[in-house]
Amino acid sequence: MSSDTRPLIIACGALATELRAVLRASGVEDRIEVKYLPANLHNRPENITPQVAELLEQNGERATFVAYADCGTGGHLDLLLEKYPAVSRLPGAHCYEFFAGTADFLNAHDEEPGTFYLTDFLAKHFDALVWQGLGLEDHPELLSAYFGNYRRVVLFSQTADQEIVSAGQDAAQKLGLSFEHRHVGLKHFANSIPVFFKSLSKSGETKGE
């Protein structure tokens, strides 16, 4: 069991850059411990809940927040958290929703259900997590099986980095899909961090970009 008594965030490794930015802007970065699980669990969501459960068990009664949405666990993460009433998670079904905000994400989905979404992290690591992760590098013939029903790629970007936009465009080109870029910043993500952690802020507010 951990001897650290600071509040704990159990987070997806794909959120490391954005979570650090939010905690730094809030003035609490040094007052919260963050434990990151591997980002490649995006491709193995069935392993998210067991790994979160292990960390919750190790960390006892510490104030804890889980920086995951459902993220493909099929409700199993919520079933786990029912055993820990004081522990909550990020809202929504996945990172695209809590970055974009539920309303904007649902609008995008209604516009075109056949949309493949990217965040900054997924755009930067598209080749490793998607192209190679799904075996498309070695078996490009699987492209139609995986993406035959998709029509476009939408990048919900957290920063105004043109290299990330270019990476998103390259991903869409590889998939043979149209590309759209929508800058969403960190506002919705910052607002998803619970009031308990915001209350530790020196300023009393969590700032987004």
N, C-alpha and C positions, 0 to 999 in steps of 0.2 A: 504494500500500500504506500502511496506517495506521502512524503513528509512535507511537501509544499502545501501551504495553506491558502495560497492565492486563488482567486476564482479561476476556473478552467474553461477553455473553449476547446472542444474536440472538433476539428475542422477537416474538410476535404483539402488535400494538397493543392488542388487546382485553384483554390481561393487564397493562397498564401499572399500574393502581392496585394490583392484588394483588401483582405482582412487587415494586413499590417497597416495599410494606408488609412483605413477607417479608425483603427485603434490609436494610431499616431496622431491623427487629427483630433481625436477625442481627449488626448493627454493621458491615456491609460495603458499605453503599450507596455510599460515596465511593471504594471501592477496586475497584469493578467498573464497566466501561462496558457500557451496554445500548443496543443499536440495535433500534428497533422497526420492524417492517414494517406496512403499512396494515391496520387491522382489517377493512376490507371485503374482504380476501382470503377471509374466511369464505364469501363468495358466489362466489369464483373460485379454488377450491383448486388448480386446475391451475397457477396462477401462484406458488404458495408455494415449490415446490422451485427454480425458476429464480432467484427473488429471494434465497433462502437461499444458493444456490450462488454468486451474485455477491458476497455479503458474505464468505463463507468464502474466496473467491479474493482478495479485497481485503485480508484480515486475516492472511494468511500463517500463521506458526507460533504465534500467540497461543493461550493456553489459552482454549477456546471451548465454550460450551454452547448448544444450540438449544432455546429455550422454545416448542416446538410438540410436540404429539402427532402422529399421522399426519395428522389434520385433513383427511381427504378427499383426500389425495394419492395414494391407491391403492398405497401402498408405495414410491412414487418418492422420497420424502424419505429413507427408509431406504437405498435404493439409492445415493443421493448420499452419505450419511454413511458408507457402506462405504469410500469413498475417503479418509475422514478418521477413522482408527481411534481417535484420541484424543478425538473429538467425539461426545457423546451427546445424546439428546433427552429430552423428558418422556415418561413411560410412557403406554401405552394408545392408544386410537383417536382421542380428542378431548378437549376441555376438560372436558366433563361428567364423564368418567371420572376424570381426575386431580384434579378438585376434589372429587368425591363419594367417591373411592376405588373401586377396581375392584369390590370385593365389593358395596358398596351400589348402585353403578350397575347391575351385573348383576342384582341383586335387583329393582331398579325395572324393568328391561327385561323380566325374566321375569314380573313382575306384570301388565304391560301393554305388549306390544311396540309398540302404536300410541301411543307417547308422544313429544311434542315437548318438548325440554328447553331450559331457559333458565338462564343464569348472570346475575349482577348486571349485567354489561355488556350482554348481549343483551336483558335485560328493559328496561333504560334506553333502549336504542337499537333497540327492536323495530320501530318505525315506519320508521326509515331503512334498517335492514339487511334486514328481512323484508317488511313490508307494502309499502314502496315498492321495495325491492330486488328483490322478486319480481314487481313490476308489479301487485300486487293493488289498489293505490290507484286505478289507472286501469282495471283489468280485474278487478273483484271476481268476475266469473263464473269466474275461474280458481281460486277458492278450493277448490272440490271436487276439481279436478285435483291440486292440491298437497297438500291436507290431508284428502281424503276418507277415507283409511284411518287417520287419527289419532283417538284417543278422549280424550286428556287432555294438558294441559300440566303439566310438573313444573319448578318453579323450585328449582335447587340454589343457595341463596344463600350468599354469602361474608360478608356483613355482616347486622346486624339492623336494617336500614333499612326502615321501613314503607313509604316511598315506592317502594322497589324491589319490595316485595311487591305494592303496589297496581298498579305497572306490569305485573307479571306477570299479575295478575288481569285487567287491561284487555286484555292480549295474548290471553289465553285466551278472553275474551268476544268479541273480534274474530274469532277463529278458530272460534267456536262449540263450544269444547271445555271440559271440566271442568278445574279448577285444583287443584293440590296444591303446597304449599310445604314444602321440607325444608332446614333450615339445616345447612350442612356446614362453614362457616368456612374457614380456610386451612390447617388441619393437614395434610391429605393433599397439598395443593399444596406446602407448605413441605418436606415429607418427600420430594418428588419432585426437589427441587434436589439435585444430586449432592454427595457427600461432599467433593469438592475445594473447592466454594464454601463449604460449611459450615465447613471447616477454617480459612477466613479470618476467621471470626467472632471477635469479641473474647471472647465467652463460651464459644465452642466448641459452641454449640447454635443451631439454627434454631427459632424459636418460631412457632407458629401461633396463630390466634384460636380 
